[in-house]
Each structure stands twice: as C-alpha cells, then as structure tokens.
Amino acid sequence: MLDASIKIERIRDAAAVIQPVFLHSPQFVCEPLSERLGVTTVLKVETINPIRTFKGRGTDYLLHRLGDVLQGLVCASAGNFGQGMAYACRKRGRRLTVFAARSANPLKVERMRALGARVELQGDDFDQAKDVAKRHATQNGEMYVEDGLLGAIAEGAGTIAVELAEHTEPIDAVFVPLGNGSLVNGMGTWLKHSAPNTRVIAVCAKTAPSMALSWQARKPIAAPSAPSMALSWQARKPIAAPSATIADGIAVRVPITEAVGIMPGTVDEVMLVSDDAMLAAMRALFADAGLVVEPAGAAGVAAIAQRAKEFTGQRVATVLTGGNLTQEQIREWIY
C-alpha cells in the first residue's frame, strides 16, 4: 500500500522509469531575465511536454508503482494534476474520473477530457471538488488519489531536483511554487540529500496563504480566501468561495496534514507573492525567454524579483511548473 513517505532510492528509481517525454526538461541561465532581476537565474522549463506541466512526472511514477490495481481511479484537480493522471491512465488503459471546480480553467478541463478522463465539475473551489471526489470514490468502490498525500507523486516530482542538481554551477537557492506540497517535498528531499547548501524556498500566493500559515504553525491551517471572508461577513455565517488568487495551481484552502508534516525536513522558508507580481513575472518570461507560463508557474520568478537584493551575486533556480492558459488569459495577462 502506498503512503506519504518519500525515499531517496525511489526518486532514483523514478528518474529511471518515468516516461522519457517528461524527463530532462530544459534548464538554463536566462541571461535577459537575469539582467532584469539582477540575479543569475536558472529556469527549469516544465511546460514543453504533452500536458505543458510537471505533473506528468509524479502521475506516471504513481501509476508505475500502483501496477495492476484493477479498480477505477478518482482524483480532484484544478486541471494540471488531472491532465497528468489522464495521460498516465490512458497509457495503461485505466479508468479515471476527475472532479474539478465549476470555475476550473476551461482549457484544462477540455484537455483532461481529450486525454480520456471523465470530468465532473462540482463545487465552488478545488477543496469542495475534492470533498465530492472522495465521496464518489467511496460510494463506487474506486481508489481516490490525492496530490500532495501519496509519496510516489512527490518522488516523481523530485526527479526535477535530480536534474537541477546536475547543473554545472552550484545553485544557492531554489524557488518552488507551493500548492499541495508534492513538488517542494519531492525536490526538497533530493536537494537536502545531494545539495544541502542549496536553500529550498517555497512560494505561495498571498491571497491563498494556507500552506504558508501551516508552515509557520507546523500544523495544517485552513485559510479562507478574501472573498470567502467578505461573503461570510455579509451573511453572518461561514461561506466558502473560490480563492482570490489567479494562480489556480497553488490555490490551496485546506492543507494536507501529511504534506505539512514533511515540510520541516524539506523546506527552509515559505514566502508569499502577489498576483500582480506573478503577472509581472509572466510578462518578463514571455519577453525574455519567449515562454508562456501560467501564474502559478511564474510564482518562483516573482519571488526572485521580490528578493533580488538579497540574492545579488548568487545563482538561483526556479521551476516553471505549467503553461496552460486560455487564449483569453494570454491576451489579458501577457500581451
């Protein structure tokens, strides 16, 4: 039975068995961006693959570890994890149902369906969709897969750090977008083993701060978004509303206990960035690297810009975790 533990030897194994299309993504010092930020910045580009996101690493390794489990699979997703699951399940002929919020990115919903997943739109935000997904799995005797909980997903994501650690020059800090925790815990596990002098800095959206608050408290802290608080005040009762952030990939309201528990051993710091900072980072990435990156994917660049004076003269890296934007979002946020 799979659990939340993350092992160095399994990250090594993942680097050998994950479908090659997701491995060895481009990583390079982006000189124009480095000049803009005043910090030598290595970009790890996880948007150039069939699903335009790093999620294919963890989902492919998870399905590898699950082997011949016959029951159908169920997950919840803002869109990128669901695409990863759909791609891995299609490869193996497995049934998959994905639950997403009614406000989910339509491009991501369309792509999940095109990859063979049954997609159900339920709830006002990701966490509400997750609650429905869990009930559905229980009622139908299917296996619920939770991103951020199963160690195999983090171990697959940790292969990004395996590749970064092979960079020719030492990296002083790695800035990692923080959603449910699989990415930062997987990468952090490997970096603490292979490059202990590299700081691991996780990055949350300022208006979806639950994981940052949980890191500070060393226990899960649910953090309603700003709209939730406003609606609750008006109604004089608790009302959940979609996260205020545009970064749907890191818009976590209810943290996963196990992921929070692992973070003290994998993460040195958690910081917050604003939506405006992520938009500026997206535009800079387009101008300086020719890359279309979604808000969550640009969170690390936004964080580097925010901490530029502190890291002047050093070499830092960040993972561009996804590039799934609708044409309308591209027009509104980048052009």
C-alpha positions in Angstrom: 0.0 0.0 0.0 1.4 3.4 -1.0 1.8 6.0 1.8 3.1 9.6 2.2 6.8 8.7 2.8 9.4 10.0 0.3 12.5 7.9 -0.2 15.8 8.9 -2.0 16.1 5.5 -3.6 12.6 5.8 -5.0 13.4 9.2 -6.5 16.4 7.5 -8.2 14.0 4.8 -9.4 11.6 7.4 -10.7 14.3 9.1 -12.7 14.9 5.8 -14.5 11.3 4.7 -15.2 9.2 7.8 -15.8 8.1 8.2 -19.4 11.0 10.0 -21.1 8.8 12.7 -22.6 8.6 14.2 -19.1 12.3 13.9 -18.2 15.3 16.1 -18.8 13.3 19.3 -19.4 15.4 22.3 -20.5 17.3 24.1 -17.8 19.5 27.1 -18.5 20.5 30.5 -17.2 18.2 33.0 -18.9 20.6 35.9 -19.4 18.0 38.7 -20.3 15.9 37.7 -17.3 18.9 37.5 -15.1 19.8 41.1 -16.1 16.3 42.2 -15.5 16.2 40.7 -12.0 19.9 41.4 -11.1 20.3 37.7 -10.1 21.7 34.9 -12.1 18.5 32.8 -12.7 18.3 29.2 -13.9 15.0 28.3 -15.4 13.8 24.7 -15.3 11.1 24.7 -18.0 8.4 22.1 -17.3 5.9 23.4 -19.9 7.4 21.7 -23.0 5.7 18.3 -22.9 2.4 16.8 -24.0 0.5 18.3 -21.0 2.5 21.5 -20.5 3.1 20.8 -16.8 5.5 19.0 -14.5 2.6 16.9 -13.2 3.3 14.1 -15.7 6.4 13.1 -13.7 4.6 12.3 -10.5 1.5 10.8 -12.1 3.5 8.5 -14.4 5.5 7.2 -11.4 2.4 6.8 -9.3 0.8 4.6 -11.9 4.0 2.7 -12.3 4.0 2.0 -8.5 0.3 1.0 -8.5 0.9 -1.7 -11.0 -2.1 -3.8 -11.9 -4.6 -2.4 -9.5 -7.9 -3.0 -11.3 -10.3 -0.6 -9.6 -11.1 2.7 -11.3 -9.2 5.8 -10.1 -10.7 9.1 -8.9 -8.9 12.4 -8.2 -9.6 16.1 -7.8 -7.7 18.7 -9.8 -7.5 22.4 -10.7 -6.5 21.0 -14.1 -2.8 20.1 -14.4 -2.7 17.2 -12.0 -5.8 15.8 -13.7 -4.1 16.1 -17.1 -1.1 14.2 -15.7 -3.4 11.5 -14.3 -5.4 11.3 -17.5 -2.2 10.9 -19.6 -0.8 8.2 -17.3 -4.1 6.3 -17.2 -4.6 6.4 -20.9 -1.2 5.0 -21.4 -2.2 2.0 -19.2 -5.8 1.6 -20.2 -7.1 2.7 -16.7 -10.4 4.3 -16.0 -10.2 7.8 -14.4 -12.8 10.3 -13.1 -11.6 13.8 -12.3 -13.5 16.3 -10.2 -12.8 19.9 -10.7 -14.5 23.1 -9.5 -17.1 24.7 -11.7 -14.7 27.7 -12.1 -11.9 25.5 -13.4 -9.8 26.7 -16.4 -11.8 25.5 -19.4 -8.7 24.7 -21.4 -7.5 22.3 -18.7 -11.0 20.7 -18.5 -11.0 20.3 -22.2 -7.6 18.7 -22.2 -8.4 16.3 -19.4 -11.4 15.1 -21.4 -9.4 14.8 -24.6 -6.9 12.6 -22.8 -9.8 10.2 -21.9 -10.8 11.2 -18.4 -14.4 11.6 -17.3 -14.5 15.1 -15.8 -17.2 16.2 -13.3 -17.5 19.9 -12.4 -18.5 20.2 -8.7 -18.1 22.8 -6.0 -17.0 26.4 -5.9 -13.3 25.7 -5.4 -10.8 22.9 -5.6 -11.3 21.8 -2.0 -15.1 21.5 -2.4 -14.4 19.4 -5.6 -12.1 17.3 -3.6 -14.7 16.5 -1.0 -17.1 15.4 -3.7 -14.4 13.3 -5.3 -13.7 11.4 -2.0 -17.4 10.7 -1.5 -17.7 9.4 -5.1 -14.7 7.1 -4.7 -16.1 5.6 -1.5 -19.6 5.1 -2.9 -18.3 3.5 -6.1 -15.5 1.3 -4.7 -12.9 3.2 -6.6 -9.4 4.4 -5.5 -9.1 8.1 -4.6 -5.7 9.6 -5.5 -4.7 12.7 -3.6 -2.0 15.0 -4.9 0.2 16.0 -2.0 -0.6 12.9 0.0 1.0 9.9 -1.8 4.8 9.8 -1.7 5.0 8.3 -5.1 3.7 11.6 -6.6 6.3 13.6 -4.8 9.1 11.1 -5.7 8.2 11.6 -9.4 8.3 15.4 -9.0 11.6 15.0 -7.1 13.3 14.0 -10.4 13.3 17.7 -11.3 15.7 18.2 -8.5 17.8 15.3 -9.7 18.3 17.1 -13.0 18.8 20.5 -11.4 21.5 19.2 -9.1 23.5 18.2 -12.1 23.8 21.8 -13.2 27.4 22.7 -13.8 27.5 25.5 -11.2 26.3 25.3 -7.6 22.8 26.7 -7.0 22.4 28.9 -3.9 18.6 28.7 -3.7 15.7 27.0 -5.5 12.3 28.8 -5.5 9.5 26.3 -5.8 5.8 27.1 -6.3 3.9 25.6 -3.4 0.4 24.0 -3.8 -0.4 20.8 -2.0 3.3 20.1 -1.4 4.3 17.2 -3.6 6.7 19.3 -5.7 8.5 21.0 -2.9 8.6 17.9 -0.7 9.9 15.8 -3.6 12.5 18.3 -4.7 13.4 19.2 -1.1 14.0 15.6 -0.2 16.5 15.2 -3.0 18.2 18.6 -2.5 18.7 18.1 1.2 20.5 14.8 0.3 22.5 15.9 -2.7 23.0 19.7 -2.3 22.5 20.5 1.4 23.9 24.0 0.9 21.1 24.9 -1.5 18.2 26.7 0.2 14.7 25.5 -0.7 12.3 28.4 -0.7 8.6 27.6 -1.3 6.3 30.2 -2.8 2.6 30.7 -2.1 0.1 33.2 -3.5 -0.5 36.0 -1.0 -4.3 35.6 -1.2 -4.1 31.8 -0.8 -1.8 31.6 2.2 -2.9 28.3 3.9 0.4 26.5 3.2 2.5 29.4 4.4 0.4 29.7 7.6 0.7 25.9 8.1 4.5 26.1 7.6 4.7 28.8 10.3 2.4 26.9 12.7 3.9 23.4 12.0 0.3 22.2 11.6 -2.4 22.5 8.9 -4.1 25.8 8.9 -7.1 26.3 6.6 -7.2 29.8 5.2 -10.3 31.1 3.5 -9.7 33.5 0.7 -10.5 37.2 0.9 -13.8 36.7 -1.0 -14.8 34.0 1.4 -14.3 36.3 4.4 -16.3 39.1 2.8 -19.2 36.8 1.9 -19.2 35.3 5.4 -19.3 38.8 7.0 -22.3 39.8 4.8 -24.2 36.6 5.5 -23.1 36.3 9.2 -22.2 32.7 8.7 -19.2 30.8 7.1 -19.3 30.7 3.3 -16.6 29.2 1.2 -15.8 31.0 -2.0 -13.2 30.4 -4.7 -9.7 31.6 -3.9 -8.9 35.2 -4.6 -5.7 34.3 -6.5 -5.4 34.0 -10.2 -2.9 31.2 -9.6 -5.2 28.2 -9.6 -2.4 25.7 -9.5 -1.4 26.9 -5.9 -4.8 28.0 -4.7 -5.0 25.6 -1.6 -7.5 26.4 1.1 -7.3 23.2 3.1 -3.8 21.8 3.5 -2.9 18.1 3.6 -1.7 17.1 7.1 0.9 14.7 5.8 2.4 17.2 3.4 2.7 19.8 6.1 4.3 17.3 8.4 7.1 16.5 5.8 7.9 20.1 5.0 10.2 20.9 8.1 12.7 18.4 6.6 12.5 19.6 3.0 11.9 23.4 3.1 13.9 26.2 4.5 11.4 29.0 4.0 7.9 29.8 2.7 7.2 33.2 1.2 4.2 35.0 -0.3 3.9 36.8 -3.7 1.0 38.9 -5.0 -1.0 38.3 -8.1 0.4 41.5 -9.6 4.0 40.1 -9.0 3.1 36.9 -10.8 1.6 38.8 -13.7 4.8 40.8 -14.0 6.8 37.6 -13.9 4.7 36.1 -16.7 5.3 39.1 -18.9 9.0 39.0 -18.1 9.2 35.3 -19.0 7.5 36.0 -22.3 9.7 39.0 -23.1 13.0 37.5 -22.0 12.6 33.8 -22.7 9.7 33.5 -25.2 7.8 31.3 -22.7 4.0 31.3 -22.0 3.7 30.4 -18.3 0.6 30.4 -16.1 0.5 32.4 -12.9 1.4 29.5 -10.5 4.3 28.6 -12.8 5.7 32.1 -12.6 5.5 32.3 -8.8 9.2 31.4 -8.4 10.3 34.2 -10.8 8.0 36.6 -8.9 9.7 35.6 -5.6 13.2 36.0 -7.0 12.3 39.5 -8.1 11.0 40.2 -4.6 14.2 39.0 -3.0 16.6 40.3 -5.7 18.7 42.5 -3.5 19.3 39.6 -1.0 20.5 37.3 -3.8 22.6 39.7 -5.8 25.7 37.9 -7.0 24.3 34.5 -6.3 22.9 31.8 -8.6 19.2 30.8 -8.1 16.8 28.5 -9.9 13.1 28.1 -10.2 10.7 25.6 -11.8 8.3 26.9 -14.4 5.6 24.4 -13.4 2.9 24.9 -16.0 1.8 26.8 -19.2 -1.8 26.0 -19.6 -3.6 29.3 -20.4 -6.7 30.0 -22.5 -6.4 32.5 -25.4 -8.3 35.0 -23.4 -5.9 34.7 -20.4 -3.0 35.1 -22.7 -4.5 38.3 -24.2 -5.4 39.7 -20.8 -2.3 38.7 -18.7 0.6 38.6 -21.1 0.0 40.8 -24.2 
